[in-house]
Amino acid sequence: MGRQNFGGFGGGANMQQLMRQAQKMQQQMQETQEQLEAAEYEASSGGGMVTVKVTGKHEITSITIDPQVVDPDDIEMLQDLIMAAVNEALRKGEEAKESAMSRLAPGMGGLF
């Protein structure tokens, strides 16, 4: 009875090469993830009146508020500006993550 070839995965050398490639990709993904988590993303709202910086771990590292936007009679506007800037900074971080991961594993970006 002859050996069956299962789509090229039957040979030991091919399997070893595939495993090395998978390990290399895993290492690259880990390094990229660490870089993304350490990166800082910034966004502003209200024409720059509120600026927020976040890390890739979704931690706020800085909020800057222009004193001109602080109106004790309109706290809601300030809250909205802060929320808009935070959400935009987080969105930028997610976009950077998806872009970086899709470069490593094209077609699999949605899995990360």
VOBA-1610 file (N, C-alpha, C; in pm, whole numbers, padded with zeros to 5 digits, always signed):
BEGIN
Met+00085-00118+00000Met+00000+00000+00000Met+00090+00124+00000Gly+00063+00221-00087Gly+00147+00340-00100Gly+00115+00445+00006Arg+00211+00538+00022Arg+00190+00649+00117Arg+00090+00749+00059Gln+00008+00800+00146Gln-00087+00902+00102Gln-00026+01039+00125Asn-00051+01128+00035Asn-00003+01264+00048Asn-00123+01353+00081Phe-00122+01410+00197Phe-00234+01494+00242Phe-00205+01640+00213Gly-00212+01676+00086Gly-00197+01816+00049Gly-00061+01874+00081Gly+00044+01796+00080Gly+00176+01848+00105Gly+00215+01850+00251Phe+00128+01808+00340Phe+00158+01810+00482Phe+00214+01677+00531Gly+00228+01581+00442Gly+00274+01449+00483Gly+00423+01444+00509Gly+00504+01527+00441Gly+00648+01522+00456Gly+00694+01590+00584Gly+00791+01529+00651Gly+00842+01585+00777Gly+00907+01721+00758Ala+00982+01739+00648Ala+01049+01867+00624Ala+00948+01979+00603Asn+00841+01948+00528Asn+00738+02050+00505Asn+00671+02089+00636Met+00644+01992+00721Met+00579+02019+00849Met+00671+02103+00938Gln+00799+02072+00939Gln+00894+02149+01020Gln+00901+02293+00971Gln+00902+02311+00841Gln+00907+02446+00785Gln+00780+02522+00821Leu+00667+02455+00812Leu+00540+02517+00848Leu+00539+02558+00995Met+00591+02473+01081Met+00597+02503+01224Met+00690+02622+01251Arg+00802+02628+01182Arg+00895+02741+01199Arg+00828+02871+01155Gln+00755+02865+01045Gln+00684+02985+00997Gln+00577+03028+01097Ala+00506+02933+01153Ala+00402+02964+01251Ala+00464+03025+01377Gln+00576+02972+01422Gln+00644+03026+01540Gln+00694+03167+01514Lys+00749+03189+01394Lys+00797+03322+01358Lys+00682+03422+01357Met+00568+03381+01298Met+00451+03469+01292Met+00400+03499+01434Gln+00399+03398+01519Gln+00353+03417+01656Gln+00444+03516+01730Gln+00575+03504+01709Gln+00669+03596+01773Gln+00648+03738+01721Gln+00629+03753+01590Gln+00606+03885+01532Gln+00476+03945+01587Met+00373+03864+01600Met+00246+03912+01652Met+00261+03958+01798Gln+00336+03883+01877Gln+00359+03919+02017Gln+00435+04051+02026Glu+00540+04066+01945Glu+00618+04190+01945Glu+00532+04308+01901Thr+00451+04288+01798Thr+00364+04394+01750Thr+00261+04432+01856Gln+00205+04333+01923Gln+00107+04359+02030Gln+00171+04443+02141Glu+00293+04410+02179Glu+00362+04485+02284Glu+00388+04629+02240Gln+00427+04648+02115Gln+00450+04783+02063Gln+00320+04863+02061Leu+00212+04799+02020Leu+00082+04868+02015Leu+00035+04907+02154Glu+00056+04820+02252Glu+00014+04850+02388Glu+00096+04964+02448Ala+00222+04976+02408Ala+00308+05081+02461Ala+00287+05215+02389Ala+00230+05210+02270Ala+00210+05332+02191Ala+00106+05423+02256Glu+00114+05551+02221Glu+00020+05648+02274Glu-00057+05709+02157Tyr-00187+05726+02175Tyr-00274+05780+02072Tyr-00341+05905+02126Glu-00347+06007+02042Glu-00400+06137+02085Glu-00514+06181+01995Ala-00613+06244+02056Ala-00725+06299+01980Ala-00775+06424+02051Ser-00834+06514+01972Ser-00888+06639+02025Ser-01033+06655+01984Ser-01104+06739+02057Ser-01240+06775+02020Ser-01260+06923+02048Gly-01367+06976+01996Gly-01395+07118+02017Gly-01289+07207+01957Gly-01235+07168+01843Gly-01133+07250+01779Gly-01004+07257+01860Gly-00973+07152+01933Gly-00851+07148+02013Gly-00870+07195+02157Met-00994+07222+02194Met-01021+07269+02331Met-00999+07159+02434Val-01021+07034+02394Val-00999+06919+02482Val-00911+06820+02405Thr-00801+06779+02467Thr-00711+06682+02406Thr-00690+06567+02504Val-00698+06445+02451Val-00684+06325+02533Val-00577+06236+02471Lys-00496+06175+02558Lys-00398+06076+02515Lys-00429+05945+02587Val-00425+05835+02511Val-00447+05702+02567Val-00337+05609+02518Thr-00316+05501+02594Thr-00222+05399+02551Thr-00297+05291+02473Gly-00223+05201+02413Gly-00282+05088+02345Gly-00353+04993+02439Lys-00330+05011+02569Lys-00399+04931+02671Lys-00528+04999+02717His-00567+05105+02646His-00690+05180+02676His-00682+05251+02810Glu-00563+05296+02847Glu-00545+05374+02970Glu-00524+05520+02931Ile-00600+05609+02993Ile-00585+05752+02968Ile-00459+05799+03039Thr-00370+05863+02963Thr-00246+05913+03022Thr-00247+06064+03039Ser-00336+06132+02967Ser-00338+06278+02974Ser-00471+06332+02924Ile-00522+06431+02993Ile-00637+06508+02946Ile-00600+06655+02962Thr-00607+06729+02852Thr-00577+06872+02856Thr-00704+06947+02818Ile-00743+07042+02903Ile-00865+07120+02880Ile-00828+07268+02875Asp-00862+07333+02766Asp-00839+07477+02754Asp-00933+07548+02852Pro-00880+07635+02935Pro-00965+07704+03034Pro-01084+07778+02974Gln-01074+07818+02849Gln-01185+07891+02785Gln-01310+07806+02772Val-01294+07673+02771Val-01410+07586+02752Val-01478+07553+02885Val-01417+07591+02995Val-01475+07562+03127Val-01579+07668+03159Asp-01704+07628+03152Asp-01817+07716+03183Asp-01901+07647+03289Pro-01902+07699+03412Pro-01977+07633+03519Pro-02126+07618+03488Asp-02176+07697+03395Asp-02317+07687+03359Asp-02342+07587+03245Asp-02234+07531+03190Asp-02251+07435+03079Asp-02152+07319+03094Ile-02163+07248+03205Ile-02078+07132+03231Ile-02103+07022+03128Glu-02224+07012+03080Glu-02257+06909+02981Glu-02172+06920+02856Met-02148+07041+02810Met-02067+07059+02690Met-01925+07008+02716Leu-01869+07039+02830Leu-01734+06993+02863Leu-01731+06840+02871Gln-01831+06782+02932Gln-01838+06636+02939Gln-01844+06574+02800Asp-01924+06634+02712Asp-01935+06583+02575Asp-01803+06594+02500Leu-01732+06705+02520Leu-01603+06723+02454Leu-01501+06620+02503Ile-01501+06594+02632Ile-01408+06495+02688Ile-01442+06356+02634Met-01569+06323+02635Met-01611+06192+02587Met-01576+06175+02438Ala-01598+06277+02358Ala-01567+06270+02215Ala-01417+06250+02193Ala-01335+06322+02267Ala-01190+06309+02251Ala-01141+06172+02296Val-01193+06121+02407Val-01154+05988+02456Val-01193+05881+02354Asn-01316+05886+02306Asn-01361+05787+02209Asn-01280+05790+02081Glu-01243+05908+02035Glu-01164+05920+01913Glu-01022+05865+01935Ala-00963+05893+02050Ala-00829+05841+02079Ala-00832+05688+02086Leu-00934+05632+02150Leu-00947+05486+02156Leu-00967+05426+02016Arg-01045+05493+01933Arg-01068+05448+01796Arg-00936+05445+01717Lys-00854+05548+01736Lys-00724+05552+01668Lys-00636+05434+01710Gly-00639+05402+01838Gly-00562+05288+01887Gly-00610+05158+01826Glu-00741+05139+01817Glu-00797+05018+01757Glu-00763+05008+01609Glu-00770+05121+01538Glu-00735+05120+01396Glu-00589+05082+01377Ala-00501+05135+01463Ala-00358+05101+01453Ala-00337+04952+01478Lys-00410+04897+01574Lys-00398+04754+01604Lys-00445+04669+01486Glu-00561+04701+01432Glu-00615+04624+01320Glu-00523+04632+01198Ser-00470+04750+01173Ser-00381+04769+01059Ser-00252+04688+01076Ala-00193+04694+01194Ala-00068+04622+01220Ala-00089+04471+01212Met-00196+04422+01271Met-00221+04278+01270Met-00256+04228+01131Ser-00327+04308+01053Ser-00363+04263+00918Ser-00240+04257+00828Arg-00137+04340+00858Arg-00013+04330+00782Arg+00060+04200+00814Leu+00049+04154+00939Leu+00115+04029+00978Leu+00041+03907+00926Ala-00091+03913+00930Ala-00173+03798+00888Ala-00287+03850+00801Pro-00260+03878+00673Pro-00364+03932+00586Pro-00490+03846+00586Gly-00603+03915+00593Gly-00730+03845+00592Gly-00775+03797+00728Met-00691+03814+00831Met-00726+03768+00964Met-00738+03882+01063Gly-00731+04009+01017Gly-00734+04124+01105Gly-00854+04127+01197Gly-00969+04080+01151Gly-01090+04080+01232Gly-01085+03983+01348Leu-00988+03893+01348Leu-00978+03796+01456Leu-00907+03855+01577Phe-00845+03971+01562Phe-00768+04028+01671Phe-00847+04136+01734
//
